[in-house]
């Protein structure tokens, strides 16, 4: 099952108000206008890993504090995070100075690190769609065509992330990220 990653941009006052009512925070964030949201789809996990591998000073997806707080964070693994105005500005500066080309050298490493989660795709296998063992995953070689396809998707989502953070920084906004 693919986990989708969403961002919302909001002003600091709205963020504080939503944090004050954690039970309503998710519903209210998911009803924000599309112009204030960004859906990274399942690319969020790989982008996070790429930015970590490239040693970003602030990873706009994984940094920040739990949202609404540690006790009421939601998402795939309680991974909802928020960034302050200052953190958004720092992330936006770094994103704008870092083209996707800087992340590309880490792509194969990130994909191969995730092999443990790969599944048997042979429909004739009795283990069809079951996770591969680490030994079996080592035998899998990702084709250059597949690598390029993944790279194109990630580059597109990365550019959307750069633009989203640029608007948030220029507008003095905070961000909230969650995976579902």
N, C-alpha and C positions, 0 to 999 in steps of 0.2 A: 504494500500500500504506500503510495507516495504521500509525503507530507508537504502541504502547501504552506508557504511563508508569506505573511502579510505585514505591511507597514502602514501606519497612519501618522500623519503630520498634524500637530495641534499646538495651539498657543499654550504658554505655561499656565495660564489661569484655568483653562479647560482641563489640562493634565491634572492639576491640583484638585479640581472639583471631581473628576472621575476617580482619582485615587481615594477620595473621601467616601465614595460609595462603591467599594470593590465588587459588590454583587451585580451592579448595573454596568460596570466598566466595559465588559466584553460586548454586551448588547449595544451600548452606545458607540463604541469604536467601530463595530461592524456596520453601523448605519451611517457613518460619515460619508460625505459626498465622494464620488470616485476621484475627483481632482485632488483630494487630500489623502488618497490611498495608493499603495503600490502592491501588486501581487507578484511576488517573485516565483510563484509556483514551486515546483520541487527543486529548482536551482539554488534555493537559499542554502541548503546544507553544503553543497559543493563550493559555492561562493564563500561561505564562512571558512571552510577548510583552506581554500586558496588564499584568502586574505591572511589567515593565521600562518600559512606556510611562507608567505611573503613578508611576514613580520610587520603588519600594519600597526601603527602606533595606537590606533583605536579601531576595532572591528565594528562597523556600524550595525551588524546583525547580533553579535554575541556580547558586546560590551554593555555598559550601563548597569542599571539596578533592576531587580525583579519588579515586574509590574502586575498588579497595582502595588503589591508588597510581597515579601517572602512567603507569607502564609496563604496568599490568595492568587499567586501567579498561575497562569493557565497555559495551554498550548500542548503540543505533543508530549512534552516532558517537563511541564512547568517552566518552559523556556521564554515566557513573555518578558521582554526587556524594554526599558525606556531610557532614552538619552536626554539629558538636559540641553538647554539652548547652547551652552558652552561646548558640550560634547558633540552636538550636531555640527557646530561651526568647525570644530577640530576635524571631525570625520569628513565633512564636506571639503575642507582644504586638502586633506590627504587624497581623497577620491579624485578631486579635480586635477591633481598633479600626478596621478598614477594611472596611466592608460592600461587597458586590459592586457596589452602586450607584456607588461611586467609580470602578470600572473600566469601567462601561458607556459613558461618553463616548469611550473609546479603541477600542471594538470595531470600528467601521467602518474606522478607520485601520489597525488590525491586520489585519483581513480583506483590505483592499485592498492592503496591503503584501505579502500572500502571493499576489497574483494571478499572479505569474510562475510559480507552481506549478500553476495551474489547467489543466484539460485540456478538450479539445473533447468535449462531451457529445452532439453530434448523431450518432445512429447511422448516418445516411445519408452522413456526411462521410467522405472517404477518410482523414482525419486523426483519426478517432474514437479517443478516449482518449489522444491525443498531446498533449503540453504546448502551451498557447497561447503565442504570441509576446507580448512586452510590449505591442505595439500592439494585438493582438487582446484581450488581457486588459483593456486600458483601455476597450474597448467593452462589457465585461460589467458590468452593473449588478445588484447583489444586491438582490433584492426585500426589502421590509420584513418580509414573512412569513418569509422565510429567515433574515433577521437576527434576528428574535424567536426563532425556533426554536433557532438557534445560541446565542443569549443564555441561553435557559432551560437548555440543557445545561451551559453554562459556569457559570452561577450555581449549579446543583446540585453540580457537581464542586468549585467554589470552597468552598461550604459544607462539603462533606466534608473538604476540605483544612484548613479552619479548625478543625473538630472534631478531626481527626487530630493536628494540631500542638498543640492545647490539651491533649489527653491526653499527648502526648509530653513537653511542657513540665512538666506537673504530676507526671509520673512520673520526671523527670530522665533522659530518654532522648535518644539521638542518632537521626538519621534517615539513610537511604540512599535515593537516587533513581536510577533507571535507565530508559531507554527501550529498547524492543525492537521 
